[in-house]
């Protein structure tokens, strides 16, 4: 029987939308929107803070540089160098971050940490991720996830997850029965086996409550798939990012410092 937690049945015209289903569809759409919106607002917040900080520092350095030039301590261009340097530093931050994103995606095979769909690549080549940050999944190399909670080369709607070579063992929320069930996924054959959960009326409030309870377990269980996600997430791309950022910012700092140390030389 179609579930209130499977809105595609409604969109495909296979089930008349009930008030519960309408609420769930809106809830799912809101989660998708909020995941992307949160990333956008985070980036915008950093951008605003960066521009404001660079503007204040630019004004301060301009005033100091002009004063040093008047005193003959620095050259006349010291104030211009000081005014521009903070914005160059901000630009370098953006460049370093873009390099970090490319390294995370291309070399570490994981998201950069600012994504609505975080993922990591496990040692066996499988991708472990969380669609819209709340729907855990695993997928074999070369496969993509689909609407069913399990399909060719993937399992999604995961709550708990362990890997015992060659098996993924865990629990998932089954939308058709609105219940939690155990599963085993064989990485050699891509065979998926699952137990039968205790069915709930898919049109009832209990179905929504069961899904909410499952999401609580996702974040609190000791075997939550998030635990495996953080265990296999590489830290070295962040260190590379910090090294690239520090190298550029120190270079800018020393350039400003040297330009302030050179007084205007009289021409003969």
C-alpha positions in Angstrom: 0.0 0.0 0.0 1.4 3.4 -0.9 2.7 5.4 2.1 2.1 8.9 3.2 5.9 9.1 3.3 6.2 8.4 -0.4 4.8 11.6 -2.1 5.8 10.3 -5.6 2.7 8.1 -5.4 0.6 11.3 -5.1 2.4 13.1 -7.9 2.1 10.2 -10.2 -1.7 10.1 -9.6 -1.7 6.7 -8.0 -3.0 7.9 -4.7 -5.4 10.7 -3.9 -3.7 13.2 -1.7 -4.9 13.3 1.9 -4.3 16.1 4.3 -1.5 14.0 5.9 0.2 13.5 2.6 0.0 17.2 1.7 1.6 18.0 5.1 4.4 15.4 4.4 5.0 16.7 0.9 5.3 20.2 2.2 7.6 19.0 5.0 9.9 17.2 2.6 10.0 20.2 0.2 10.8 22.5 3.1 13.7 20.2 4.2 15.1 20.3 0.6 14.8 24.1 0.6 16.2 24.6 4.1 19.3 22.5 3.4 20.2 24.6 0.4 19.1 27.9 2.1 21.3 27.1 5.1 24.4 26.7 2.9 23.5 29.9 1.0 23.0 31.9 4.2 26.3 30.6 5.7 28.2 31.7 2.6 26.5 35.1 2.6 27.2 35.6 6.3 30.9 34.9 5.8 30.9 37.2 2.7 29.3 40.1 4.7 31.6 39.7 7.6 34.6 39.5 5.2 33.7 42.6 3.3 32.9 44.6 6.4 36.2 43.5 8.1 38.2 44.3 4.9 36.5 47.7 4.6 37.3 48.7 8.2 40.9 47.4 8.0 41.3 49.2 4.6 40.3 52.5 6.1 42.6 52.1 9.1 45.6 51.1 7.0 44.9 54.0 4.6 44.9 56.5 7.4 48.1 55.0 9.0 49.8 54.8 5.6 49.0 58.5 4.8 50.3 59.6 8.2 53.6 57.6 7.7 54.0 59.1 4.3 53.6 62.7 5.7 56.2 61.9 8.3 58.6 60.6 5.6 58.7 57.2 7.1 57.1 55.5 4.1 56.6 56.2 0.5 53.6 58.0 -0.9 52.1 54.8 -2.2 52.0 53.2 1.3 48.5 54.5 1.9 47.3 53.0 -1.4 48.9 49.6 -0.7 47.4 49.6 2.8 43.9 50.4 1.4 44.0 47.7 -1.2 45.7 44.9 0.8 42.7 43.8 2.9 40.6 43.3 -0.3 43.4 41.3 -1.9 43.5 39.2 1.3 39.7 38.6 1.0 40.1 37.7 -2.6 42.9 35.2 -1.7 40.5 33.7 0.9 38.0 33.0 -1.9 40.7 31.5 -4.2 42.0 29.3 -1.4 38.5 28.1 -0.6 37.8 27.2 -4.3 41.1 25.3 -4.4 40.0 23.5 -1.2 36.6 22.6 -2.8 38.4 21.2 -5.8 40.7 19.2 -3.7 37.9 17.8 -1.5 35.8 16.8 -4.4 38.6 15.6 -6.8 41.2 14.2 -4.6 39.6 13.4 -1.2 36.3 12.3 -2.9 34.1 14.0 -0.4 32.1 17.2 0.0 33.8 20.3 1.2 31.8 20.6 4.4 29.4 23.2 3.1 26.9 21.1 1.3 23.2 20.2 1.5 24.2 16.7 0.4 27.3 15.7 2.5 29.1 12.6 1.4 32.3 10.7 1.8 33.9 7.8 -0.1 34.6 4.7 1.9 37.8 2.5 1.5 35.8 0.0 -0.5 34.8 2.7 -3.1 31.2 3.0 -1.9 29.8 6.5 -1.3 28.1 7.2 2.1 26.1 10.3 2.2 23.0 12.1 3.4 20.6 13.5 0.9 19.4 16.9 2.1 21.3 16.1 5.3 18.5 13.8 6.6 18.3 10.8 4.3 21.3 8.5 4.7 22.4 6.3 1.8 25.1 4.1 0.5 25.8 3.5 -3.2 28.2 1.3 -5.1 30.7 2.8 -7.6 28.9 3.8 -10.8 25.4 3.7 -9.3 22.9 6.4 -8.3 20.1 6.4 -5.7 16.5 6.3 -6.7 13.1 6.8 -5.1 12.7 3.2 -3.6 14.5 2.8 -0.3 16.6 0.1 -2.0 17.5 -0.5 -5.6 20.3 -1.6 -7.9 23.6 -0.8 -6.1 22.2 1.4 -3.4 20.3 1.6 -0.1 18.9 4.8 1.3 16.7 6.0 4.2 19.4 4.5 6.5 19.4 5.0 10.3 22.2 2.7 11.7 25.0 1.3 9.6 28.0 -1.0 10.1 30.4 -2.6 7.6 31.5 -6.2 8.1 33.4 -7.1 5.0 31.7 -7.8 2.5 28.4 -6.8 4.1 26.7 -3.5 5.1 24.5 -4.2 8.0 22.0 -1.7 9.5 18.5 -0.4 9.9 16.4 1.8 7.6 13.0 3.5 7.6 10.7 1.6 5.2 8.3 4.1 3.7 5.9 1.5 2.5 5.2 0.2 5.9 6.2 3.3 7.8 8.4 1.3 10.1 12.0 0.6 10.9 13.5 -2.6 9.6 16.9 -4.3 9.5 18.8 -4.9 6.3 21.9 -6.6 4.9 23.6 -5.5 1.7 26.2 -7.7 0.0 28.8 -5.6 -1.7 30.0 -8.6 -3.9 26.6 -9.3 -5.5 24.7 -6.1 -4.7 22.1 -8.2 -3.1 19.7 -6.5 -0.6 17.8 -8.4 2.1 15.6 -6.8 4.7 13.4 -7.9 7.6 9.8 -7.0 7.8 9.0 -4.1 10.1 5.8 -3.6 12.1 3.5 -2.0 9.5 1.7 1.2 10.4 -1.3 2.8 8.7 0.6 4.9 6.1 -2.1 7.6 6.2 -2.0 8.1 10.0 -0.2 10.6 12.2 1.7 7.6 13.7 3.5 7.2 10.4 4.9 10.7 10.6 5.7 10.2 14.3 7.6 7.0 13.4 9.7 8.8 10.8 10.4 11.6 13.3 11.5 9.1 15.9 13.7 7.4 13.3 15.4 10.7 12.6 16.1 11.1 16.3 17.9 7.8 16.3 19.9 8.8 13.3 21.6 11.5 15.5 21.7 9.7 18.8 22.4 6.0 18.1 26.0 4.8 18.6 25.9 3.0 15.2 24.3 5.9 13.4 25.5 6.3 9.8 26.7 9.7 10.7 29.3 8.0 13.0 30.7 6.2 10.0 30.6 9.4 7.9 32.8 11.2 10.4 35.1 8.3 10.9 36.0 8.2 7.2 35.9 11.9 6.5 39.4 13.1 5.5 40.9 16.0 7.5 43.9 16.7 5.4 42.1 18.9 2.8 41.4 21.4 5.6 45.1 21.5 6.5 46.0 22.1 2.9 43.4 24.9 2.8 44.9 26.5 5.9 48.4 26.2 4.5 47.4 27.8 1.2 45.5 30.5 2.9 48.3 31.3 5.4 50.9 31.4 2.6 48.9 33.9 0.7 47.9 36.1 3.6 51.5 36.2 5.0 52.8 37.1 1.6 50.3 40.0 1.4 51.3 41.1 5.0 55.0 41.1 4.3 54.5 43.0 1.0 52.6 45.7 2.9 55.2 45.7 5.6 58.1 46.1 3.1 56.3 48.8 1.2 55.8 50.8 4.4 59.5 50.4 5.3 60.8 52.1 2.0 60.7 55.9 2.2 60.4 57.9 -1.0 63.8 58.2 -2.6 64.7 61.6 -4.1 65.5 61.5 -7.8 68.7 63.1 -9.0 
